[in-house]
Amino acid sequence: MNDDAYSATELGSHWFEGPTPDPAPDRVEGGVLRFGPGVTEGAVRRARNTPTAVQIWHGTLPGSTPPARPPRSRRPLRYVPAALILLAALALLAWREYGPRVGVRDVTVTAPAGRLGCDGTANVLAVVRTDGRPGTLTYHWERSDGTRSAPLRETVPRGREEARLHLLWTFEGRGTHHAKARLVITSPTPHTAETTFTYTCD
């Protein structure tokens, strides 16, 4: 070997190679260096089609049918019978308070016993029996002498089942008169009753 031809520099460069320098980036995105082909379009599509945990939990995967809503509870229907009973009770109370008014069951008319004397006044009494409901009786009196009273009214409170109506008929002079008094009820329902008595003055 020729010592003059020996070169340490050549030996080093022949047998020793330093580290390979880093390749230059193919593109720069902001402050991040990207190498290689980057994210392909196929990878983007696969990422879009991959279900997330939220989609799996809520059942909203692409192409899946949303879960049906549970049927509404029918528990409120259990209170319908009780409500109907309450409405029926209220209707009954309203009917008793504001419904059909007093009803007449029967009517009787009586005159004083015996003969009526000179210049006497006969107290003719009518007893009207009712059903105990409140209301107003409309009536008038008719006498055998051809006279008739004006329309009269009698208020009957709740719970009272009898109304007593009076006709005072006064006579004067001498003679004998066979009198008749009639009660005519016009409302709430038509009813009539009458009585007779005798006036005598010698």
CORCORVEN-V823519 format. One record per backbone hydrogen bond with DSSP energy under -1.0 kcal/mol. CO is the residue of the C=O (numbers start at 0). NH is the residue of the N-H. If there is no record, write none. Layout:
co:CO nh:NH
co:CO nh:NH
This chain:
co:6 nh:10
co:7 nh:11
co:8 nh:12
co:9 nh:13
co:10 nh:14
co:11 nh:15
co:26 nh:33
co:28 nh:31
co:31 nh:28
co:33 nh:26
co:39 nh:43
co:40 nh:44
co:41 nh:45
co:42 nh:46
co:43 nh:47
co:44 nh:48
co:51 nh:55
co:52 nh:56
co:53 nh:57
co:54 nh:59
co:60 nh:63
co:73 nh:76
co:74 nh:77
co:75 nh:78
co:76 nh:79
co:78 nh:82
co:79 nh:83
co:80 nh:84
co:81 nh:85
co:82 nh:86
co:83 nh:87
co:84 nh:88
co:85 nh:89
co:86 nh:90
co:87 nh:91
co:88 nh:92
co:89 nh:93
co:90 nh:94
co:91 nh:95
co:92 nh:96
co:93 nh:97
co:94 nh:98
co:102 nh:130
co:105 nh:128
co:107 nh:126
co:109 nh:124
co:115 nh:199
co:116 nh:119
co:119 nh:170
co:121 nh:168
co:123 nh:166
co:124 nh:109
co:125 nh:164
co:126 nh:107
co:127 nh:162
co:128 nh:104
co:128 nh:105
co:131 nh:158
co:133 nh:101
co:134 nh:155
co:136 nh:153
co:137 nh:185
co:137 nh:186
co:138 nh:151
co:139 nh:183
co:140 nh:148
co:141 nh:181
co:142 nh:145
co:146 nh:142
co:151 nh:138
co:153 nh:136
co:155 nh:134
co:156 nh:159
co:160 nh:129
co:162 nh:127
co:164 nh:125
co:166 nh:123
co:168 nh:121
co:174 nh:200
co:176 nh:198
co:178 nh:196
co:179 nh:143
co:180 nh:194
co:181 nh:141
co:182 nh:192
co:183 nh:139
co:184 nh:190
co:186 nh:137
co:190 nh:184
co:192 nh:182
co:194 nh:180
co:196 nh:178
co:197 nh:115
co:198 nh:176
co:200 nh:174
